[in-house]
Amino acid sequence: MSTFVQIRDLQKQYNPPTGAYAVGEKGGISFEIQEGEIFSLLGPNGAGKTTTISMMSTLLTPTSGEIIIGGHSVTKAPLRVKELIGVVPQDLALYPTLSARQNLEFFGQMYGLSGRDLKKRADEVLAFIGLTDRASDKIDTYSGGMKRRVNIGVGLMHRPKMVFLDEPTVAIDPQSRRNILDTVKQLNREGMTVLYTTHYMEEAEELSHRVGIIDHGQIIAVGTIGELIQKVGEKDTLIFKVPEIPAGLTDKLKTIEGVLEVTGQDGELNVVARRGRKALPEAIRILSECGVALNSVEVREPNLEAVFLQLTGRALRD
Amino acid sequence: MLRKILVIAWNGIYRTYTDRTAVMLMFLVPIALSTIIGLAFGSGSSDIELESPRLLVINQDEGAALPDGTPVQQGQQYVDILVSHPPQELADLIAAESSTDIEAARQQVEDGDARAVLIIPPDFSSKVLTGEGQIELYYNPAAEIGATILISVVEQITASLNIGQAAQDVLVGENGYFIEQGLANDKVEVIGEAASAALTPIFSGQQVSQVRLNSVNVKGDVQEFDSLRYFAPSMAILFMTFAMAGGTRSILEERRNGTLARLMTTPTPRWVYMLGRLLGTYGAGVLQMAILLLITPLIAVMLGREASVWGNNYIGIALITLAVVSAATGLGLLLSAFSKTPEQADNLSSAVLIVLAILGGTFVPVDGVPVLDMIKNASLNYWGVQGYNDLANNNAPLGDVLPNIGILFLMAAVFFMIALWNFNKRLDI
């Protein structure tokens, strides 16, 4: 895969030179996105995701640094960049009194489509987002999920090489969310590079080839999910719910190969191991030998939530 | 880029004309209001205080002699009543003075320094004796009320001279509309009585033939007045200005609902967007005026009035329309440019547009009304209504309304420049 997006030392300061920084206060941010990958920017609300995506989509001018997309500088050749990207904003950006088709065709014309190509592409997009049957209905009459789908469809009208999706699943029902996640995967399967911002760890984990974790306007880690987890150490936790914890049980559990730490309190035993699933049978055997009835067991493997917690000292949703 | 400009313009026009509320405000309300006001004036009951209109009297009458040799000076009777010994009621109502230079007097009327000139020709007395007496009242129809008062006064005096004759030969006809139908009816009656009383002793026992009053406006045409000719354009312009403010306000709405930002992520420069939106707003305004131009004659016919509400100078009408919509679009953009939210633009527009409408004589003509007579020039409504009225009432040639057209386009240019300068500063996404 070749590099499609290069971001170097990017900073955005509001009302320079004295204003606050939205991005890059402690030093400009840098990362790359490879052609054909889904890259997620994961971070809590206010972390700087939308500001970053706004600079990448030419809406905001960086205070310093450089953004190259498809070989073109965002600041020096914005029109060329705009032809390569499709932007799906976080909030719905549609004309509510127009139909889905009219919205698609209007924005399609803004991308230079016309005539048969415009009609054909609108049909394709309507089919892709599953709204062919409702194409002539006004957006006003759509459900929240349907509006979200049209919002995405508008960004796809000109067959962009890359699409920016800024928190597209905020405030929608689970079924619509699932539909949107499947849509993103489908787009990627068709070869589209995707930049996806979210504060939902599960979405980033499900979709992304690589993730950039952003907090307080700084990129604090970039990599595949495996690489990020490795950064904080690959430790699993076995959590046993038991009626009681007899004396000596924790010491016996510590003898299992790969177990690093055992703590027990209030009917819950936490066993930290390098490979939790490997240690699990032996742990159950010891519990049984000690006559401890087992109410439940959970294997908690490291995830992005844990990574974020470890890197920032707070949970993603704090 | 031209294609994109047209697409954005059409997007604006389409959204405007598919909005039922907007369509109602653009068409139904102005039509209904001008119809209602027209009907209300037809049954009339209002009263407006006016400053005394100035009348210049030029008596060139050389006199004549009756068959028994008695000399008569028919023209002098007008001078006596109007200038030398006017009844108090008449003196309170008009300011008449003698003059001798016809051209200078006419110029004063055209310049607005006088409302009318009464010209009594040299052979007036002798013509009166043969039943062909004619006098001429030269007035400025733009000064509706002042001129109408004078027409009515002269009409009353002339009627007094025409003993036993009805006033149907007096050509002022409906020009007396405001007076007779509502503005100063009581005063007219008093004047008529005073004039008759003053003239009766002079003509008592004499057989005086009919005198014909030619009412001539500054364009040299006999004027016919219809209230719809005033209120149709004034209401159309008023509601068009609101529609234009609404159209330009959509830029603020687009900024808030995110479609502006989305458009800016497409390969569409900001100037293309602005031009497209303005063209759309302008096109919607021209279309609105065009539809009203077509519908109001039908309303006039239904009310039993003349169909030619706007006159027959189609090029003049078209240019006035383009100019007044330009000025309104510019003003709308200016109001939006100085507002942060659509709601703020709404409030600002309502206040400014109503004030300008009042100043411009949208609801009541302001010619001759103290203070308003001066500041009306700041209102695009005034220049638009006056232009349409000139075309409708006088069949004025294009040259006569060119100043109105020029001033309106100038207003538009100034509004656009200030608005775009300010918008460009603060149209951040």
Interface residues (C-beta under 8 A of the other chain):
Chain A: S54 S57 T58 L59 L60 L79 K82 E83 I85 V87 P89 D91 L92 A93 L94 Y95 T97 L98 F106 F107 Q109 M110 Y111 G112 S114 V154
Chain B: R3 K4 V7 I8 N11 Y14 R15 T18 D19 N257 G258 T259 A261 R262 L263 M264 T265 T266 P267 T268 P269 I429
